[in-house]
Amino acid sequence: MATINPYLNFAGNTEEAFNFYRSVFGGEFKNLTRFKDTPEAARVQENEKDKLMHVALPVGKGNALMVFFSPEICTLFRLKTAHLSDLL
């Protein structure tokens, strides 16, 4: 059976969204990393350091919901985020 591991992005409420998903699907977060815990923490504004940079929530057998960087944080690192409309 195929597995799917989507990467999701949220506009400033990643942690709130993943806490909701955990309340629905159960389980525990894996690989939770905050910006303050990275080697690049010095480049992040103080009010952004406690935000999630990466988190995975295993769902079912072999599937996980994940986040790696959020669009508002990517601007801090001068990274381009891909949106579905960019791919169409």
C-alpha positions in Angstrom: 0.0 0.0 0.0 1.2 3.5 -0.8 2.1 5.9 1.9 1.9 9.7 1.9 3.9 12.2 4.0 2.6 15.7 3.2 4.5 18.7 4.3 2.1 21.4 5.5 2.6 25.1 6.0 0.7 27.5 8.2 0.6 31.2 8.5 2.0 31.6 12.0 -0.1 29.0 13.8 1.9 25.8 13.0 2.0 24.6 16.6 -1.7 25.3 17.2 -2.6 23.3 14.0 -0.4 20.3 14.9 -1.8 20.2 18.5 -5.2 20.0 16.8 -4.1 17.2 14.5 -2.6 15.3 17.5 -5.9 15.7 19.3 -7.7 14.2 16.3 -5.3 11.5 15.2 -3.5 10.8 18.5 0.1 9.9 18.7 3.2 11.8 19.7 5.3 14.4 17.8 8.5 13.2 16.3 11.5 15.3 15.3 10.2 18.5 16.9 12.7 21.3 16.3 12.2 24.9 17.2 14.2 27.7 15.5 16.0 28.5 18.7 17.5 24.9 18.7 19.2 25.3 15.3 22.7 26.4 14.3 21.0 29.4 12.6 19.2 30.6 15.7 21.2 33.8 15.8 19.7 34.8 12.5 16.1 34.5 13.8 14.2 37.3 15.4 13.5 36.8 19.1 9.7 36.7 18.6 10.2 33.8 16.1 12.6 31.6 18.0 10.0 29.5 19.8 8.2 28.7 16.6 8.4 25.2 15.1 10.9 24.7 12.3 10.2 21.0 11.9 7.7 18.6 13.3 6.3 15.2 12.3 3.1 13.6 13.5 2.9 9.9 12.6 -0.6 9.0 11.3 -1.6 5.5 10.6 0.8 2.9 9.3 3.8 4.6 7.7 2.2 8.0 7.1 3.0 11.3 8.8 2.0 14.9 8.6 5.0 17.2 8.6 6.1 20.8 8.6 9.6 22.1 7.7 9.8 25.9 7.7 6.7 28.0 7.5 6.3 30.7 4.8 6.8 33.6 7.2 10.0 32.1 8.6 11.4 31.4 5.1 11.7 35.2 4.6 14.1 35.3 7.5 16.4 32.9 5.7 15.7 34.5 2.3 14.3 31.2 1.0 11.6 30.8 -1.6 8.6 28.8 -0.7 6.8 26.7 -3.3 3.1 27.1 -3.5 0.8 24.8 -5.4 0.0 27.6 -7.8 3.7 27.8 -8.7 3.6 24.2 -9.8 0.5 24.4 -12.1 
